[in-house]
Amino acid sequence: MGAGQRLAQMLMFTSKYTSSLPKYRVNQPTNCIYRQLCSKTESKRQPLRLSHNVYEGSHPETPVLILHGLLGSGKNFAGIAKQLVRNTGRTVVTFDARNHGNSEHADDMGFEAMASDVVSLLHELQAETCIPIGHSLGGRTAMTLALCWPELVEKLVLIDISPIHHSRNLEVLHILKGMVEFHPPTGASIWEARRYASIELAPVIQDESVRDFILTNLVERDGRVQWRVNLDVIMRSFRELGRIPLGYPAYAKGQALFIAGGQSDYIKEEDLPDIAKFFPHSEVKTIEGSDHWVHYHKPRELIKLLTEFLND
């Protein structure tokens, strides 16, 4: 029996704004402790405006927000978003997290800050509640949103991520270091720079599809080739991103679906007590044959699980 099957058996707990979304009011947060206790640093945690796209559904039900992972962008989930609109009739919103894609950069990369960006986006969309679907880094942001603003989250999906990472993620750290150390040749075009980067990063990122995904972050701006993600801040925040903020009450309002990649180690057996602690009405399902990049390697299986959860 594979690790993914053991997990499934062991845990079963009970941009562009589109104005057609229903007009709702954003409630004040109830569990957001940092707003109450950290007023001295609140100026450093002002929410940023996020670059986003809205895929309109035909039903006025709770909209879905898709939160991408580290080094990703909302575009990574465009195809899945469109399919979920067709399958569920819900409006689906994708967006770029702070320090990613076309969204603004800031020195604060904490999960509470990123969750406050999502609250601000909901306010901009005039949506009272949402169903966040988060992959990896976006999953922990979604968890923080649910713990900090439970009244804004109807239920949520966490793709191949646990609340706390109990071991150092050396693979991601090596990728980040490789990106920092890459310097495109003087005068190289964006296509030449990406070719050089692909060669240099190949020993660190052997999966070509993942390497191509990382290289979408290499862009040409102001006449020079550069990384569009804020690598300096991401590197400084790397340890902090290994766990969600502690001290919040458990999210007991709705269901939480954890989807694990069968060949991934981002959700381990040792993570199950943390999942149960923070999300008592949770369930773990496994997509066999997939590694951490579930939306790339097993999109059909992922869409099937998401559709079932959203239509339940």
Disulfide bonds with the S-S distance in Angstrom:
none
